[in-house]
């Protein structure tokens, strides 16, 4: 099971980071980042399967592909933002973490505007 491996890597990295943080805090941060990257690459293959399935659903539903790619970009921004923010928090930089989160939210809002406008157009056309 992949989740057992992922949790094991996470737990070992967390214990190692806690141990290192007392004497070599910079190494603890590197361990944390490395564990995050290893876990990300372990699930990257699974993400491609999910994206293919969603793409097939969009094709069968004959929906505009631009919405699908926009949603995928939004999801990607959310994951990258969370990852970067957590790394900054682990490094004790809560202020930078909050700025990363703000930037992610703004970018998501900007990307979502065309979808929101399309929904409003659809609603207004149905109400007329």
C-alpha positions in Angstrom: 0.0 0.0 0.0 1.3 3.4 -1.0 -0.2 5.2 2.0 1.8 3.0 4.4 5.0 3.9 2.6 4.1 7.6 2.5 3.2 7.7 6.2 6.4 5.8 7.1 8.5 8.2 5.2 6.7 11.1 6.9 7.1 9.7 10.3 10.8 8.9 9.9 11.4 12.3 8.5 9.5 14.0 11.3 11.5 12.1 14.0 14.7 12.8 12.2 13.8 16.5 11.9 12.9 16.8 15.5 16.2 15.2 16.5 18.2 17.4 14.2 16.3 20.6 15.1 18.0 20.8 18.5 21.6 20.8 17.2 21.4 21.5 13.4 18.2 23.3 12.6 19.2 23.9 8.9 19.6 20.1 8.4 16.1 19.6 10.0 14.7 21.9 7.3 16.5 20.1 4.5 15.1 16.8 5.8 11.6 18.2 5.9 11.9 19.6 2.4 13.4 16.3 1.0 10.6 14.2 2.6 8.0 16.5 1.1 9.5 16.2 -2.3 9.9 12.4 -2.1 6.2 12.1 -1.0 5.2 14.5 -3.8 7.0 12.4 -6.5 5.5 9.2 -5.1 2.0 10.5 -5.7 2.7 12.4 -9.0 2.0 9.2 -11.0 -1.4 8.8 -9.2 -2.2 12.4 -10.1 -1.8 11.7 -13.8 -4.3 8.9 -13.6 -6.8 11.2 -11.9 -6.3 13.9 -14.5 -6.8 11.4 -17.3 -10.1 10.2 -15.7 -11.3 13.8 -15.3 -10.3 14.7 -18.8 -12.3 11.7 -20.1 -15.4 12.8 -18.1 -15.0 16.3 -19.5 -14.8 14.9 -23.0 -17.9 12.7 -22.6 -19.8 15.6 -21.1 -18.7 17.8 -24.1 -17.7 20.6 -21.8 -15.3 23.3 -22.8 -11.7 22.2 -22.2 -10.7 25.7 -21.0 -12.7 25.1 -17.7 -10.9 21.8 -17.1 -7.5 23.3 -17.6 -8.4 26.2 -15.4 -9.5 24.0 -12.6 -6.3 21.9 -12.9 -4.3 25.1 -12.7 -6.2 26.2 -9.6 -5.6 22.9 -7.9 -1.9 23.0 -8.8 -1.6 26.5 -7.4 -3.4 25.4 -4.2 -1.1 22.4 -3.7 2.1 24.4 -4.5 1.0 27.2 -2.2 0.3 24.9 0.7 3.7 23.1 0.2 5.6 26.3 0.1 3.7 27.8 3.1 4.3 24.7 5.2 8.0 24.8 4.4 8.2 28.4 5.5 6.3 27.6 8.7 8.7 24.7 9.4 11.5 27.1 9.0 9.9 29.5 11.6 8.9 32.0 8.9 5.2 32.4 9.6 5.2 35.9 8.1 6.5 34.7 4.7 4.2 31.7 4.8 1.2 34.0 5.2 2.4 36.1 2.2 2.7 32.9 0.1 -0.8 31.9 1.1 -2.1 35.4 0.2 -0.4 35.2 -3.2 -1.9 31.8 -3.9 -5.4 33.0 -3.0 -5.1 36.0 -5.3 -3.8 33.9 -8.2 -6.7 31.4 -7.7 -9.2 34.2 -7.7 -7.8 35.6 -10.9 -7.8 32.2 -12.6 -11.4 31.5 -11.4 -12.8 34.8 -12.7 -13.7 33.4 -16.2 -15.5 30.5 -14.7 -17.4 32.7 -12.3 -18.4 35.0 -15.2 -19.5 32.0 -17.3 -21.7 30.8 -14.4 -23.2 34.2 -14.0 -23.9 34.4 -17.8 -25.5 31.0 -17.6 -27.7 32.0 -14.7 -28.7 35.3 -16.3 -29.6 33.5 -19.6 -31.7 30.9 -17.8 -33.6 33.7 -15.8 -34.5 35.6 -19.0 
